Amino acid sequence: MHGVSIEFVLYLGYALFLALIALLLEVVARHAHRRASTVTTLGFTYHPDRDVWQCPQDKHLFPVFSDPVKKTVTYRAAADICNACPSKAACTDSTGGRTIERRSLESLQFGMQRFHRAVSLTLVTLASAILAVEIYRTPNTYPRAILIAFLFLFGLLGSSLLGTLFPEHRTS
């Protein structure tokens, strides 16, 4: 079959396996991050045009503190409104009113997302290195063209992952 060795198939299969694991890790990490970020605000709706959170009882949480170092904004509902609310027991145990902390993309909340992205990028880089070594070792043109095509695809995937690893360094 066009001079394709079993080594070629194994190297290509292993590289594809690593890339598949990287993609699966991305999907699972995205899902976990989305679920974790909605747990603390479940039932609440953020209105960016007014910069307020709205609770399930149609009351508002307003910004009360901003930390530019941590890149967070803390929102709080009025204590007297929360304490009189029939849903208070399910919402908060605070007597000072319900609080929500909104974090920016650069905050520590996204540390795990960055970690998963870095692991995915490492797997894609390893898969690309395996393909590059196999391109060098493969003397036949046909298998080499297949490896180059996959290396190009892995390069696009790696570039995409790298571009989203550090969003604060992007230029618009």
C-alpha positions as CSV (number, residue, x, y, z in Angstrom):
1,M,0.0,0.0,0.0
2,H,2.2,2.8,-1.3
3,G,5.1,1.9,0.9
4,V,3.3,2.5,4.2
5,S,4.9,0.6,7.1
6,I,3.3,-0.6,10.3
7,E,5.5,2.0,12.1
8,F,4.0,4.8,10.0
9,V,0.5,3.7,10.9
10,L,1.3,3.4,14.6
11,Y,3.0,6.8,14.7
12,L,0.2,8.4,12.9
13,G,-2.4,6.6,15.0
14,Y,-0.7,7.7,18.2
15,A,-0.5,11.4,17.0
16,L,-4.1,11.3,16.1
17,F,-5.0,9.7,19.5
18,L,-3.1,12.6,21.3
19,A,-4.9,15.2,19.3
20,L,-8.2,13.5,20.0
21,I,-7.5,13.5,23.7
22,A,-6.6,17.2,23.5
23,L,-9.9,18.0,21.8
24,L,-11.9,15.9,24.3
25,L,-10.1,17.6,27.2
26,E,-11.2,21.0,25.7
27,V,-14.8,19.9,25.4
28,V,-14.9,18.5,29.0
29,A,-13.1,21.5,30.4
30,R,-15.4,24.0,28.7
31,H,-18.4,22.1,30.0
32,A,-17.0,22.0,33.6
33,H,-16.1,25.6,33.5
34,R,-19.5,26.6,32.2
35,R,-21.2,24.6,35.0
36,A,-18.9,25.9,37.7
37,S,-19.5,29.5,36.7
38,T,-23.3,29.2,36.7
39,V,-23.6,27.4,40.1
40,T,-23.0,30.6,42.1
41,T,-25.4,32.6,40.0
42,L,-28.1,30.0,39.3
43,G,-31.4,31.8,38.9
44,F,-29.8,35.2,38.6
45,T,-29.6,37.2,35.4
46,Y,-26.8,39.7,34.6
47,H,-27.8,42.9,32.7
48,P,-24.6,44.3,31.2
49,D,-26.4,47.4,29.9
50,R,-27.2,48.4,33.5
51,D,-24.4,46.6,35.2
52,V,-26.8,44.9,37.7
53,W,-27.8,41.3,38.6
54,Q,-31.5,40.5,38.9
55,C,-32.5,37.8,41.4
56,P,-35.4,35.3,40.8
57,Q,-37.7,37.6,42.9
58,D,-37.0,40.5,40.4
59,K,-34.8,42.5,42.9
60,H,-31.5,43.9,41.9
61,L,-27.9,43.5,43.1
62,F,-25.9,46.6,42.5
63,P,-22.1,47.0,42.3
64,V,-20.7,47.9,45.7
65,F,-17.0,47.2,45.3
66,S,-14.5,46.9,42.5
67,D,-11.0,45.4,42.9
68,P,-8.9,46.4,39.9
69,V,-6.0,44.2,41.0
70,K,-8.1,41.0,41.2
71,K,-10.3,42.3,38.3
72,T,-13.5,41.6,40.3
73,V,-16.7,43.5,40.9
74,T,-18.9,42.7,43.9
75,Y,-22.6,43.1,43.7
76,R,-25.0,43.2,46.7
77,A,-28.7,43.3,47.2
78,A,-30.1,45.6,49.9
79,A,-30.1,43.7,53.3
80,D,-33.7,44.7,54.2
81,I,-35.0,43.4,50.9
82,C,-33.1,40.1,51.2
83,N,-34.1,39.6,54.8
84,A,-37.8,40.0,54.0
85,C,-37.6,37.8,50.9
86,P,-39.6,34.5,51.1
87,S,-36.7,32.7,49.2
88,K,-33.9,33.9,51.5
89,A,-33.3,30.5,53.0
90,A,-32.6,29.0,49.6
91,C,-30.6,32.0,48.4
92,T,-28.2,33.2,51.2
93,D,-27.6,32.9,54.9
94,S,-26.2,36.4,55.1
95,T,-28.0,39.1,57.0
96,G,-26.2,41.7,55.0
97,G,-27.9,40.8,51.6
98,R,-27.0,38.4,48.8
99,T,-23.6,39.1,47.1
100,I,-22.3,38.0,43.7
101,E,-18.7,38.4,42.6
102,R,-18.2,38.9,38.9
103,R,-14.7,38.2,37.6
104,S,-13.0,39.2,34.4
105,L,-11.3,36.9,31.9
106,E,-7.9,37.4,33.5
107,S,-8.9,36.5,37.0
108,L,-8.0,33.5,39.0
109,Q,-11.4,31.9,38.2
110,F,-10.0,31.1,34.8
111,G,-6.9,29.5,36.1
112,M,-8.2,25.9,35.7
113,Q,-9.5,26.8,32.2
114,R,-6.0,27.9,31.3
115,F,-4.5,24.8,32.9
116,H,-6.7,22.6,30.7
117,R,-5.9,24.7,27.7
118,A,-2.1,24.4,28.4
119,V,-2.5,20.6,28.7
120,S,-4.4,20.4,25.4
121,L,-1.7,22.5,23.8
122,T,1.0,20.3,25.1
123,L,-0.7,17.2,23.7
124,V,-1.1,18.8,20.3
125,T,2.5,19.9,20.4
126,L,3.7,16.4,21.3
127,A,1.5,15.0,18.5
128,S,3.1,17.5,16.0
129,A,6.6,16.6,17.2
130,I,5.8,12.9,16.6
131,L,4.6,13.7,13.1
132,A,7.6,15.9,12.4
133,V,10.0,13.1,13.4
134,E,8.1,10.6,11.2
135,I,8.2,13.1,8.3
136,Y,12.0,13.1,8.6
137,R,12.2,9.3,8.9
138,T,9.7,8.5,6.0
139,P,11.4,8.2,2.6
140,N,8.3,7.8,0.5
141,T,6.4,10.7,-0.9
142,Y,2.9,9.5,-0.4
143,P,3.1,8.8,3.4
144,R,5.1,12.0,3.8
145,A,2.3,14.0,2.2
146,I,-0.2,12.5,4.6
147,L,2.0,13.4,7.6
148,I,2.5,16.9,6.3
149,A,-1.3,17.4,5.9
150,F,-1.9,16.2,9.5
151,L,1.0,18.3,10.7
152,F,-0.7,21.4,9.1
153,L,-4.0,20.5,10.7
154,F,-2.3,20.1,14.1
155,G,-0.6,23.4,13.6
156,L,-3.9,25.1,13.0
157,L,-5.4,23.5,16.1
158,G,-2.3,24.4,18.2
159,S,-2.4,28.0,16.9
160,S,-6.1,28.3,17.9
161,L,-5.4,26.9,21.4
162,L,-2.4,29.2,21.9
163,G,-4.4,32.2,20.7
164,T,-7.0,31.6,23.4
165,L,-4.5,30.7,26.2
166,F,-3.7,34.3,26.9
167,P,-6.7,36.4,25.8
168,E,-5.3,39.6,27.5
169,H,-2.4,39.6,25.0
170,R,-4.6,39.6,21.9
171,T,-4.6,42.7,19.7
172,S,-7.9,43.8,18.3
